[in-house]
Amino acid sequence: MRSQPTNKPALLLVAVAILALTACLGCNPRHAASAAFHAIDVDSGWNSQMPLVFTPAYGDSDKCYDITLVVRHTNQYAYANLSLTVDLLADTALAPRRRNVVFSLADSAGNWQGAGFGALYQVKTTIARQVSPRDTRRVAVWQTMADVATVRQIADVGIIVTPSY
């Protein structure tokens, strides 16, 4: 008995299309990531008394989210690290949930870490997981470098909010 010829590339294409469609049907654009950034004048700098305040955009108030802190700096930044304090604020009178973050921006040989090349580099870290929109209405970020009132060559600071899985 002779078997029928199969078109394996066509079957593979159909299988991939079905998987992509199935994955897309599970997507809901309301639950996609959102981001907010504050641009900082690299020459004037970021003073330690000047918090950057973000209002996270949540797609669904019944879900939980992860919040990632992102910093972009130039290759003229004068230090190997960047110390920040992050306050997660609710609308209630409760004390803020405070996180101390130290980004290592350069290794001991002076090579920049993180993503990027040329004049601009980016580092990021997750600062909170499984956050309820009711518990975190605002995020305040302070630069807290020891003995440095104003840091220069920080270009942007931002947060990225993604649904927790």
Disulfide bonds with the S-S distance in Angstrom:
none
